[in-house]
């Protein structure tokens, strides 16, 4: 049985609900096909992840407007209305986090792909973010998941041994990258399944 002494949480999609659809579904009058085209071609996931790695939001916006001037209003909404994309906490996972921290035998930290410009908004909104021993924010480190550097930063900063840790993320790509470094991974789908997956590592919630 693997002995786990550290749990590393992703934030968005695991503990916090964030989704640009909360803004754009209304903007596109409920037309998911048009909205998805916009996400696939204009304000893409790759483009947003570049800002997660520390690229300035204003510069990214102006560059995208220059590329697609006919979509200027929609592009400026992406970060202009970012707060409206930030949903509520995911209560079931927050309860799991609270239980693990109460355990006292586990080191509990977070590793998130998040712009350093918008992360303070989440810190102010969600008290549980202050429960962690520490949080590695990609935008502050100028790199992001799934690049190995950010996992190494996390392990080194909190003195974590890869084989004795488990990383929870809703993006399978990020889990697979962690496993390449010897970190155990749990692909998050919902809080109930997370409890079962943690039990497999002899972590009781």
C-alpha angles and dihedrals in degrees: 000000000000113000109226119196100160133051120196117199129200110214114206110069092008106057101000129046110225122166132156088210088079087072106027101044088067092042090055091045092244094307101142094182093059092042092051091049088055091051092045096048113019117022095023130181090247090053092051092046089057088063089047085062092058105274110147114261095219093050092046090051095049092048092051092048089052090053096045108022092163088066097045097124093049093046093051089052091063096076096011089067097027091125089063090057091059109094131184130295119275098247098201092055093044088056090052090049091051091050093050093050091049087055089076092196093081130075106224120195138153134234115191140174099225137136112255087223096061101031094083087064090060092045090056094045103044118053093191090069086073092058094075123097084232144330127227107211114197094215091058092049095046091231135075147197130317091035112099094230094073093051090049090050089053095048093046098043094054098032093243125163109223096223091051095052136077124207122207118202136152091218112080090202090063092047092052091050090052091050090055086065094048096260114140112238139209118193104218118223103150139341094259093056090044090059090053092046092050090050088059087064090048091254109140121207 
